[in-house]
Amino acid sequence: MNRYQTFGEAECEARLVPIFDLSQQGGIGMVCSAVILAAGKGVRMRSHIPKVVHPVAGIPMVKHVAQAITAAGINKITLVIGQQHELIKDLFAGQNFQYAVQAEQLGTGHALLQARSEVESDDMVLVVAGDTPLLQAETLQQLIAHHRNCQATATVLSTTLDDPFGYGRIVRDQDGRLERIVEEKDANPEEKKIDEINSGMYCLQVKEAFAALQKLGSSNAQGEYYLTDILSILKNKGHRVEVFLTQSRDDIYGINNREQLAWAEKIMRRRKNHQLMMDGVTIIDPDTTFIDSHVSIGMDTTIYPFTIIEGETTIGESCHIGPSSHLNDARIGNQVVIENSRIKEAEIGDECTIGPFAYLRPGAVLRQGVKVGDFVEIKKSIIGPGSKIPHLSYVGDAKLGSDVNVGAGTITCNYDGKNKWPTILEDGVFIGSNTNLVAPVRIGRNAVTGAGSTITRDVPADTLAVERANQKHIEGYTKKKDRS
């Protein structure tokens, strides 16, 4: 027997069955809801916002927890919230979650009591912490299955750590059964040597758990009402209290400061990169590639080092992204090449080539086969199929047709100091180098502008527009200058 395995555990495991929708009556014979404890101030984060709002891989950590619960098959979720609770509510706008306010933080037991009215009609409740963003659905499903198959009144999720400092220790009796859980500040030297720790996640039978919660005291180093104390109360009443030991150590990792936040970020991004590579994406160096949780990337796309891909970005198949590119909330088609560029809230069609050192700002839309070259900035503009903006240009508030060529150094002068104005370049237009297009202006189909022109009026189709001052020669200028 494993030194942490309780008697009867093998019997419980032998009767595990698949879990589907745990929120509904039927498959498991009971209704299960979840409570996320998210009222903590997070003092050690040294922040003006609640700890659970801080993002990990682009998603607030409490949303990671809620997503894991939902993926585990539980749709009824109650969040226990505290100060600045509107920030947490805003994260779940439009979702049918319930809320309970813990105005004064008096411990985890007190926090769960605040949710009593929301869950008292349920049979079973899953209790998790809102600061555990690495939590995965599979771990929760295993915990619930163990609890159900053992017919336990309470089950605590545990794991073992090489350095258990800061966590409550699982104290077992000589038979391997749970004796009690002791918090770090209340543990004696021998208890601190125990490497099995309490994750702070539980499955509880609602009726019995809330009856035990009413009997909690606060005679501990923190002066708080510990949720863990109800386990001893339930045991003493003859109820079955189980421990489920998970090997997924990262899942229970709680975030208390910025260093731990960075550590969790690294693990989450490693998981994301692994998933993408298993799905057919080539990531040249996963350690120097940073991809948010919600990003979607198609097969046979290659991501080069030092690339950051954030938000709701979607990338198609057979693309080459990077190195040193930064994309957020962008939509990228198939067979797109982006090199050393910044792409922000832009849409890029199939077979486009971007960079190096291009900047696509919000509202930039590139149709199929567009080329945007080095040091080109595009803002709130539609670039038609096959058009090219190869070098050193700014295009803003513009609409370009198909097969337009914009020469190096071209500027759309879209802002008059008060208003933004549009520039329209119809199909087949050729803009000479160093042209200033003073908006509002329209260049007709197949028209051409001479290099160095400042165009202030509309140009008809099939027309050459040249606007330059006459070139003057001042003879003897250099000799006169030398004498002065």
C-alpha positions in Angstrom: 0.0 0.0 0.0 1.2 3.5 -0.8 2.1 5.3 2.4 -0.5 7.9 1.6 -3.3 5.5 0.5 -6.2 5.2 2.8 -8.0 2.0 3.5 -10.8 1.4 1.1 -9.2 3.6 -1.6 -8.5 0.7 -3.9 -12.2 -0.3 -3.6 -13.2 3.3 -4.4 -10.9 3.4 -7.5 -12.2 0.1 -8.8 -15.7 1.5 -9.1 -14.8 4.7 -10.9 -17.2 5.5 -13.8 -17.1 8.3 -16.4 -18.5 11.7 -15.4 -20.7 13.8 -17.6 -22.9 16.6 -16.5 -22.5 16.9 -12.8 -25.0 19.7 -12.5 -27.9 17.6 -13.4 -29.9 14.9 -11.7 -29.4 11.5 -13.2 -25.9 10.1 -14.1 -24.5 10.2 -10.6 -27.7 10.4 -8.7 -27.0 13.8 -7.1 -26.8 17.5 -8.1 -23.3 19.0 -7.8 -22.5 22.7 -7.8 -19.2 24.5 -7.2 -18.1 27.4 -5.0 -15.0 29.4 -5.9 -13.5 31.2 -3.0 -12.3 34.6 -4.4 -12.7 37.1 -1.7 -9.1 37.3 -0.5 -7.3 40.7 -0.7 -4.0 39.3 -2.0 -1.9 41.7 0.1 1.3 40.1 -1.0 0.6 40.9 -4.6 1.0 44.6 -3.7 -1.7 45.6 -6.2 -4.7 47.9 -6.5 -6.8 45.1 -8.0 -7.9 41.8 -6.4 -5.4 39.0 -6.7 -7.7 36.7 -8.7 -8.1 39.3 -11.4 -4.4 39.2 -12.4 -4.0 37.4 -15.7 -2.1 34.1 -16.4 -1.4 33.5 -20.1 -3.8 36.3 -21.0 -6.8 35.1 -18.8 -7.6 36.3 -15.2 -6.7 33.5 -12.9 -10.2 33.1 -11.5 -11.5 32.6 -15.1 -9.1 29.7 -15.5 -10.6 28.2 -12.4 -14.2 28.7 -13.6 -13.3 27.2 -17.0 -11.8 24.1 -15.4 -15.0 23.6 -13.3 -17.2 24.0 -16.4 -15.0 21.6 -18.4 -15.4 19.1 -15.5 -19.1 19.1 -16.1 -20.4 21.5 -13.5 -22.4 24.5 -14.7 -23.8 25.9 -11.4 -21.0 28.1 -10.0 -21.1 30.5 -7.1 -18.2 32.9 -6.5 -17.6 34.2 -3.0 -16.2 37.7 -3.5 -15.0 40.6 -1.3 -13.6 44.0 -1.9 -13.8 45.4 -5.4 -16.1 42.6 -6.3 -17.5 44.5 -9.3 -14.2 43.8 -11.1 -14.7 40.1 -10.7 -18.4 40.3 -11.7 -17.3 42.1 -14.9 -15.1 39.2 -15.8 -18.2 36.9 -16.0 -20.7 39.3 -17.5 -23.3 37.4 -19.5 -22.6 34.1 -17.6 -25.2 32.7 -15.3 -23.0 32.6 -12.2 -24.1 33.4 -8.6 -22.3 35.6 -6.1 -22.0 35.7 -2.4 -20.2 38.6 -0.7 -17.7 38.0 2.2 -17.5 41.6 3.5 -15.0 40.6 6.2 -12.3 38.0 5.6 -12.6 35.6 8.6 -11.2 32.5 7.0 -12.1 29.8 4.4 -14.9 28.3 6.6 -16.5 31.7 7.0 -16.2 32.3 3.3 -18.1 29.1 2.4 -20.8 29.9 4.9 -21.6 33.1 2.8 -22.6 30.8 -0.1 -25.1 28.8 1.9 -28.2 30.1 0.4 -26.9 29.5 -3.1 -26.0 25.8 -2.6 -28.1 24.5 0.2 -30.6 22.9 -2.3 -27.8 20.9 -3.9 -26.6 17.5 -2.8 -22.8 18.0 -3.2 -20.6 21.0 -3.5 -17.1 21.3 -5.0 -15.1 24.0 -3.2 -12.0 25.4 -4.9 -9.8 28.5 -4.5 -9.9 31.3 -7.0 -6.1 31.7 -7.1 -5.3 28.3 -8.6 -5.1 29.0 -12.3 -3.3 25.8 -13.2 -6.2 23.7 -12.1 -7.4 21.2 -14.8 -10.8 19.6 -15.4 -9.4 16.1 -15.3 -8.1 16.5 -11.7 -11.5 17.8 -10.6 -13.3 14.9 -12.3 -11.0 12.4 -10.5 -11.7 14.1 -7.1 -15.4 14.0 -7.6 -15.4 10.4 -8.8 -13.3 9.3 -5.8 -15.7 11.1 -3.5 -18.8 9.6 -5.0 -17.5 6.1 -5.3 -16.2 6.1 -1.7 -19.6 7.4 -0.6 -17.7 10.0 1.4 -19.2 12.9 3.3 -16.1 15.0 2.6 -13.0 14.5 0.4 -10.0 16.7 0.4 -7.6 16.9 -2.6 -4.0 16.5 -1.6 -0.6 16.2 -3.3 3.1 15.9 -2.2 5.6 18.7 -2.6 9.4 18.7 -2.2 9.0 22.1 -0.4 5.6 22.1 1.4 6.3 25.4 3.2 3.2 27.6 3.5 0.7 24.8 2.9 -1.5 23.0 5.5 -0.2 19.4 6.1 -2.2 16.2 5.8 -1.7 14.4 9.1 -2.6 10.7 8.8 -3.0 8.1 11.6 -1.1 4.9 11.9 -3.6 3.2 9.6 -3.1 5.8 6.9 -6.4 7.5 7.4 -6.8 11.3 7.6 -6.4 12.4 11.2 -6.4 16.1 10.7 -5.1 19.0 8.6 -2.7 21.4 10.3 -1.9 24.9 8.9 1.7 26.0 8.5 1.5 28.5 11.4 -0.1 26.0 13.7 2.2 23.1 12.9 4.9 21.8 15.2 8.4 20.9 13.9 7.5 17.3 13.2 4.3 18.2 11.4 6.2 20.7 9.2 8.3 17.8 7.9 5.2 16.2 6.3 5.3 16.6 2.5 1.7 15.8 1.8 -0.3 19.0 1.7 -3.9 20.2 1.5 -4.8 21.8 -1.9 -7.7 23.8 -0.4 -10.1 21.9 -2.7 -12.9 19.7 -1.4 -15.9 17.7 -2.3 -18.6 18.0 0.4 -22.0 16.7 1.0 -23.9 20.0 1.5 -26.2 19.2 4.4 -23.6 17.6 6.6 -20.9 20.2 5.7 -23.0 23.2 6.5 -24.1 21.7 9.8 -20.4 21.2 10.7 -19.6 24.8 9.6 -21.9 26.1 12.2 -19.7 24.6 14.9 -16.4 26.1 13.8 -14.2 28.0 16.2 -11.3 30.4 15.6 -8.8 29.3 18.2 -5.7 29.2 16.0 -2.7 31.4 15.1 -4.7 33.3 12.5 -7.9 33.8 14.5 -9.8 32.5 11.5 -12.5 29.9 10.9 -10.7 27.2 8.9 -12.7 25.1 6.5 -10.3 22.2 7.2 -11.7 22.0 10.8 -15.0 20.6 9.6 -13.2 17.4 8.6 -12.5 16.6 12.2 -16.0 17.5 13.2 -17.4 15.2 10.5 -15.0 12.3 11.5 -16.0 12.6 15.1 -19.7 12.2 14.1 -18.8 9.0 12.3 -18.9 10.4 8.7 -16.5 9.1 6.1 -13.8 11.6 5.3 -11.5 10.8 2.4 -8.2 12.1 0.9 -7.6 11.9 -2.8 -3.9 12.2 -3.6 -3.3 13.7 -7.1 0.0 13.4 -8.9 -0.8 16.6 -10.9 1.1 18.8 -8.5 1.0 21.9 -10.6 -2.8 21.9 -10.5 -3.1 22.9 -6.9 -0.5 25.7 -7.0 -1.9 28.8 -5.4 -0.7 32.4 -6.3 0.2 34.8 -3.5 2.8 37.1 -5.0 4.3 38.2 -8.3 7.1 35.7 -8.3 4.5 32.8 -8.0 2.4 34.5 -10.7 5.4 34.4 -13.1 6.0 30.7 -12.2 2.4 29.8 -13.0 2.6 31.8 -16.2 5.5 29.7 -17.3 3.7 26.5 -16.7 0.5 27.6 -18.4 2.4 28.7 -21.5 4.4 25.5 -21.5 1.1 23.6 -21.5 -0.3 25.8 -24.3 2.8 25.2 -26.5 2.7 21.5 -25.9 -1.0 21.4 -26.9 -0.2 23.3 -30.1 2.8 21.2 -31.0 0.6 18.0 -30.5 -1.9 19.6 -32.9 0.6 20.1 -35.7 2.2 23.5 -35.0 6.0 23.8 -35.2 7.4 26.0 -32.4 11.1 26.4 -32.9 12.0 27.2 -29.3 9.1 26.8 -26.8 11.1 28.5 -24.1 11.2 31.8 -26.0 7.7 31.7 -27.4 4.8 33.2 -25.5 1.3 32.2 -26.5 -1.9 33.0 -24.6 -4.5 30.4 -23.7 -7.2 31.4 -26.1 -4.9 31.6 -29.2 -5.8 29.3 -32.1 -3.1 28.2 -34.6 -3.6 25.9 -37.6 -1.5 22.9 -38.7 1.9 23.3 -40.4 2.3 26.8 -39.1 5.8 27.6 -37.8 6.3 30.0 -34.9 9.9 31.4 -34.6 11.6 32.4 -31.3 10.9 35.6 -29.3 7.3 35.8 -30.7 4.4 36.9 -28.5 0.9 35.9 -29.5 -1.9 37.3 -27.2 -5.6 37.6 -26.8 -8.1 36.1 -29.2 -5.7 35.8 -32.0 -6.4 33.1 -34.7 -3.7 32.0 -37.2 -4.4 29.8 -40.2 -2.4 26.9 -41.6 1.1 26.9 -43.2 2.1 30.3 -41.8 5.5 31.5 -40.7 5.3 33.9 -37.8 8.4 35.6 -36.3 11.0 35.8 -35.2 10.4 38.7 -32.7 6.8 39.4 -33.7 4.1 40.5 -31.4 0.4 39.8 -32.3 -2.7 40.4 -30.2 -6.4 40.0 -31.1 -5.4 39.5 -34.8 -7.0 37.3 -37.4 -4.5 35.7 -39.7 -5.3 33.6 -42.8 -3.4 30.7 -44.4 0.1 30.8 -45.8 0.9 34.2 -44.3 4.5 35.3 -43.5 5.0 37.8 -40.7 8.6 38.8 -39.8 9.7 41.0 -37.0 6.4 42.9 -36.9 3.7 44.3 -34.6 0.1 43.2 -35.4 -2.6 44.7 -33.2 -6.3 44.0 -33.8 -5.8 43.6 -37.5 -7.1 41.1 -40.1 -4.7 39.6 -42.6 -5.9 37.5 -45.5 -4.3 34.4 -47.1 -0.9 34.6 -48.7 0.1 38.0 -47.3 3.7 38.9 -46.5 4.3 41.3 -43.7 7.6 42.9 -42.5 10.2 43.1 -41.4 9.4 45.9 -39.0 5.8 46.6 -40.1 3.1 47.9 -37.7 -0.5 47.0 -38.4 -2.7 48.9 -36.0 -6.4 48.3 -35.1 -8.8 48.3 -38.1 -6.1 47.3 -40.6 -7.6 44.8 -43.1 -5.4 43.1 -45.7 -7.1 41.1 -48.4 -5.4 38.1 -50.2 -1.9 38.4 -51.4 -1.0 41.8 -50.0 2.6 42.8 -49.3 3.5 45.1 -46.5 7.2 45.7 -46.3 9.7 47.3 -43.9 8.8 50.2 -41.7 5.3 50.5 -43.0 2.5 51.5 -40.7 -1.2 50.8 -41.5 -4.1 52.0 -39.4 -7.9 51.6 -39.9 -7.4 50.9 -43.6 -8.5 48.2 -46.1 -5.8 47.0 -48.5 -7.2 45.3 -51.6 -6.0 41.9 -53.1 -2.5 41.9 -54.5 -1.7 45.4 -53.5 1.8 46.3 -52.3 3.1 48.8 -49.8 6.8 47.8 -49.8 8.7 50.5 -47.8 8.7 53.4 -45.4 5.0 54.5 -45.7 2.1 55.5 -43.5 -1.4 54.5 -44.6 -4.3 55.6 -42.3 -8.1 55.9 -42.8 -7.7 54.7 -46.4 -9.2 52.2 -48.8 -7.0 50.7 -51.5 -8.4 48.6 -54.3 -6.7 45.6 -55.9 -3.2 45.7 -57.4 -2.3 49.1 -56.0 1.4 49.9 -55.7 2.4 52.5 -53.1 5.9 53.8 -53.5 8.5 54.3 -50.7 7.9 57.2 -48.4 4.3 57.7 -49.2 2.1 59.3 -46.5 -1.7 59.6 -46.3 -2.2 63.0 -44.6 -5.4 62.0 -42.9 -5.5 64.4 -40.0 -6.1 68.1 -40.3 -5.6 68.8 -36.6 -9.3 68.3 -35.8 -10.8 65.6 -38.0 -9.6 62.4 -39.7 -10.3 62.2 -43.5 -10.3 59.2 -45.9 -8.0 58.5 -48.8 -9.3 56.2 -51.6 -7.0 54.5 -54.2 -8.9 52.7 -56.8 -7.8 49.4 -58.6 -4.4 49.5 -60.3 -3.3 52.9 -58.9 0.5 53.5 -58.9 1.7 56.0 -56.3 5.2 57.4 -56.9 7.8 57.5 -54.1 7.5 60.3 -51.5 4.0 61.2 -52.4 1.9 63.1 -49.9 -1.8 62.3 -50.3 -3.7 65.1 -48.5 -7.1 63.7 -47.5 -9.9 63.7 -48.3 -8.7 62.6 -51.8 -9.6 59.9 -54.4 -7.1 58.6 -56.9 -9.0 57.0 -59.9 -8.5 53.6 -61.4 -5.0 53.0 -63.0 -4.0 56.6 -62.2 -0.3 57.5 -61.4 1.2 60.1 -59.2 4.7 61.4 -59.9 7.4 60.9 -57.3 7.6 63.7 -54.8 4.1 65.1 -55.5 1.7 66.5 -52.9 -1.7 65.6 -54.1 -4.5 67.7 -52.7 -7.2 67.1 -55.3 -9.0 64.1 -56.8 -7.2 62.5 -59.7 -9.3 61.0 -62.6 -8.8 57.5 -63.8 -5.9 56.7 -66.2 -4.3 60.1 -65.4 -0.7 61.1 -64.4 -0.8 63.6 -61.6 2.4 65.6 -60.9 2.5 68.5 -58.4 6.0 69.9 -57.9 7.5 73.4 -57.9 9.6 74.2 -61.0 13.2 73.2 -60.5 15.5 76.3 -60.2 19.3 76.5 -60.8 21.2 79.4 -59.1 24.5 79.6 -60.8 27.6 80.4 -58.9 25.9 79.7 -55.5 28.8 77.6 -54.1 31.5 80.2 -54.9 29.4 83.0 -53.4 28.9 80.9 -50.3 32.6 80.2 -49.9 33.4 84.0 -50.1 31.0 84.9 -47.4 
